Amino acid sequence: MSPRARKPWGEAPPPDPHVWNTLGYRGVEQADGRAVLEWDATPEYCFHAPSGPIVHGGMVAALLDTAMGGACWTLMAEDEDFLTADLRTEFHRSARPGTLRAEGRVVQRNRRVVFCAAELYQDGELVASARCTQIVRSAL
């Protein structure tokens, strides 16, 4: 299957309203079954614990899902798209306000299914990891 000829996610901002713009994601790289993006988490996306603000787990999962989706996107043919069928996130430590970096990759691509993995880092420390299954669909 030929790689997608369209621009990578984040190269040109999508039209508003869009989650990418709303949250301020930044595409760092995207090619050959890999995608890296960053997001500056602010206290508005945290709950406030006695130990200080902690980024909501749903925001962490969304960032990891987006990185895996970006990696998957690079391996789609022009007449294909995909949907996340399964998403599992493991939280290794609390994410705090600051820059979060998600690194997603395709583990295995079959004709109808793509298996992906991602890790989330903050200040060089592993914060969370995820795996997902993407279902390939004909876009026509």
C-alpha positions as CSV (number, residue, x, y, z in Angstrom):
1,M,0.0,0.0,0.0
2,S,1.3,3.4,-0.8
3,P,1.8,6.0,1.9
4,R,-0.7,8.8,2.1
5,A,0.1,11.8,-0.1
6,R,-1.7,14.3,2.1
7,K,0.1,16.7,4.5
8,P,1.0,15.3,7.9
9,W,-1.2,16.2,10.9
10,G,-0.1,19.5,12.4
11,E,1.7,20.7,9.2
12,A,-1.2,23.0,8.4
13,P,-3.7,23.8,11.1
14,P,-7.2,22.2,10.6
15,P,-10.2,24.6,10.3
16,D,-11.8,25.7,13.6
17,P,-13.4,24.3,15.6
18,H,-11.0,21.4,16.0
19,V,-9.6,19.6,19.0
20,W,-6.0,20.2,17.7
21,N,-6.5,24.0,17.7
22,T,-8.6,24.1,20.9
23,L,-5.9,22.3,22.9
24,G,-2.9,23.8,21.1
25,Y,-1.2,20.5,20.0
26,R,2.1,20.9,18.2
27,G,3.2,18.4,15.6
28,V,6.9,17.6,16.0
29,E,7.4,14.9,13.4
30,Q,5.2,12.5,11.4
31,A,6.4,9.9,8.9
32,D,6.8,6.2,8.2
33,G,4.5,4.9,11.0
34,R,5.7,7.4,13.6
35,A,4.2,10.6,15.0
36,V,5.4,12.9,17.8
37,L,3.4,15.8,19.2
38,E,3.6,18.1,22.2
39,W,1.1,19.9,24.3
40,D,1.5,22.5,27.0
41,A,-0.8,21.4,29.8
42,T,-2.1,24.2,31.8
43,P,-3.8,24.2,35.3
44,E,-7.2,24.6,33.5
45,Y,-6.8,20.9,32.4
46,C,-5.9,19.7,35.9
47,F,-7.7,18.7,39.0
48,H,-6.2,20.1,42.1
49,A,-4.9,17.6,44.7
50,P,-3.2,18.4,48.0
51,S,0.1,17.6,46.2
52,G,-0.6,20.2,43.5
53,P,-2.3,20.2,40.1
54,I,-2.5,16.9,38.2
55,V,-3.4,16.7,34.5
56,H,-6.7,15.0,34.0
57,G,-6.3,11.4,32.8
58,G,-8.7,11.9,29.9
59,M,-6.4,14.6,28.5
60,V,-3.4,12.2,28.8
61,A,-5.3,9.5,27.0
62,A,-6.4,11.9,24.3
63,L,-2.9,13.0,23.6
64,L,-1.6,9.4,23.4
65,D,-4.6,8.4,21.1
66,T,-3.8,11.4,18.8
67,A,-0.1,10.4,18.6
68,M,-1.0,6.8,17.7
69,G,-3.6,8.1,15.2
70,G,-1.0,10.3,13.6
71,A,1.4,7.3,13.2
72,C,-1.4,5.2,11.7
73,W,-2.3,8.0,9.3
74,T,1.1,7.9,7.7
75,L,0.5,4.3,6.5
76,M,-3.0,4.8,5.0
77,A,-3.5,4.6,1.3
78,E,-5.3,7.5,-0.3
79,D,-8.6,5.6,-0.3
80,E,-8.4,4.5,3.4
81,D,-9.2,6.0,6.8
82,F,-9.4,4.4,10.2
83,L,-11.2,4.4,13.5
84,T,-9.9,3.6,17.0
85,A,-11.5,0.3,18.1
86,D,-9.6,-0.2,21.3
87,L,-7.6,2.0,23.5
88,R,-5.7,1.1,26.7
89,T,-3.8,3.6,28.7
90,E,-1.5,3.0,31.7
91,F,-0.6,5.8,34.0
92,H,2.9,5.5,35.5
93,R,3.1,8.8,37.3
94,S,1.1,12.0,37.6
95,A,1.4,14.5,34.7
96,R,1.7,18.1,35.9
97,P,1.3,21.4,34.2
98,G,4.0,21.8,31.6
99,T,5.0,20.4,28.2
100,L,3.9,16.8,27.5
101,R,5.5,14.9,24.6
102,A,3.6,11.9,23.0
103,E,5.6,9.5,20.8
104,G,3.3,7.2,18.8
105,R,4.3,4.4,16.4
106,V,2.7,1.6,14.4
107,V,3.6,-1.8,15.8
108,Q,2.0,-3.9,13.0
109,R,-0.1,-3.1,10.0
110,N,-2.4,-5.7,8.4
111,R,-4.9,-5.2,5.6
112,R,-7.8,-4.4,8.0
113,V,-6.2,-3.7,11.4
114,V,-3.3,-1.5,12.7
115,F,-1.8,-2.0,16.1
116,C,-0.1,1.0,17.6
117,A,1.7,2.0,20.8
118,A,2.7,5.3,22.4
119,E,4.6,6.8,25.3
120,L,4.1,10.1,27.1
121,Y,7.0,12.0,28.6
122,Q,7.4,15.0,30.8
123,D,10.8,16.4,31.5
124,G,12.3,13.2,30.1
125,E,10.4,11.0,32.5
126,L,7.9,8.4,31.3
127,V,4.4,9.5,32.5
128,A,2.0,7.1,30.7
129,S,1.9,4.6,27.9
130,A,-0.9,3.3,25.6
131,R,-1.7,0.7,23.0
132,C,-4.6,0.8,20.5
133,T,-6.2,-1.1,17.7
134,Q,-7.2,0.8,14.6
135,I,-9.7,-0.6,12.1
136,V,-8.9,0.3,8.5
137,R,-11.9,1.4,6.4
138,S,-12.4,2.3,2.8
139,A,-12.9,6.1,2.6
140,L,-14.9,5.8,-0.6
